[in-house]
Amino acid sequence: MARKGAFENNYDDYTVEVATNILNKTGDGISEIFSLKLDKFKQLKFQLLKSKMQKDIFYDGTIYTGSAGMALYYLMQGIRKPDNPEYLQTAAKYIDVQNLKGRRISFLCGDAGPLAIATIIAYKLGSTRPETLPDYETLAQSKQRCHSTKSTFTPI
């Protein structure tokens, strides 16, 4: 059998109606229909990430590829929706400052990012923070040590 020269297109052909479903009527933002599709997609991918990829998330504590990235997501949700404290509590579950390596100062791939996020979470939670998360002052001092010298930093 001869091979086809192109992939089969599973999507609807372009029409003006399809294109206008993405933007709102004024053209300065996304439409409600498209926003609902994005939210549904985000929830499905987030469920996959939380349920089937736990060992991959907790392999390292960095923001870029590890659990601190999830903590950053929940922290940002908690900042956007301050009336729901569960976001900050969930962010605190994902942050792990006990297993920092003490080698890299990079925000995304090193210790500085998780320490900064943990500091903000501890500050915002105050006395309601979990016992696994050190208090704000301890985290702030660790962050200062991390930035002042690379070789003498010791994780909490």
Disulfide bonds with the S-S distance in Angstrom:
none
